[in-house]
């Protein structure tokens, strides 16, 4: 039964990637992924999507979604579990990054802050700013990375953190909002 489910999921994922014109070199997906938009994926990328494949992320599935001119670029040797990545501008994930279960990465506010703008249809005053997760970073489970943030090379974000400002290379940050804990040793 497990082999049949794996085969069905594999076929489903290939069709979804092809239908959405996702460019990829090699990707291994446990479960079923959700993708829409302008997405480029490197080689040796591993994705868990669903409670069966990473219970830390709960029942969430991995989603890679772009809106308008947004784009998502994922490097080589990246691991992602039950994570939502949504771009209206640009999200770049460099090589060798690990993203824990149930993380959220957004380069957009989705809606205007001001009430009068938010009530306009369409809401055209939405703020966006690129996100960059540099080589070898590790994002702990249930963390949220917000617009305009760069996570430095080899840095670690503690589980459950909300990252609202950029993190330098080789540092550990955690909390809500995330703050400096110490240097990586």
Secondary structure as UniProt FT lines:
FT   HELIX           2..19
FT   TURN            20..21
FT   STRAND          23..24
FT   STRAND          27..31
FT   STRAND          34..36
FT   STRAND          39..41
FT   STRAND          45..49
FT   TURN            51..53
FT   HELIX           55..57
FT   TURN            58..59
FT   STRAND          63..66
FT   TURN            68..69
FT   STRAND          72..74
FT   STRAND          79..81
FT   STRAND          84..87
FT   STRAND          91..93
FT   TURN            95..96
FT   STRAND          98..99
FT   TURN            101..102
FT   STRAND          104..106
FT   HELIX           115..118
FT   STRAND          131..133
FT   TURN            135..136
FT   STRAND          138..139
FT   TURN            141..142
FT   STRAND          144..145
FT   TURN            147..148
FT   STRAND          150..151
FT   TURN            153..154
FT   STRAND          156..157
FT   TURN            159..160
FT   STRAND          162..163
FT   TURN            169..170
FT   STRAND          171..176
FT   STRAND          178..183
//
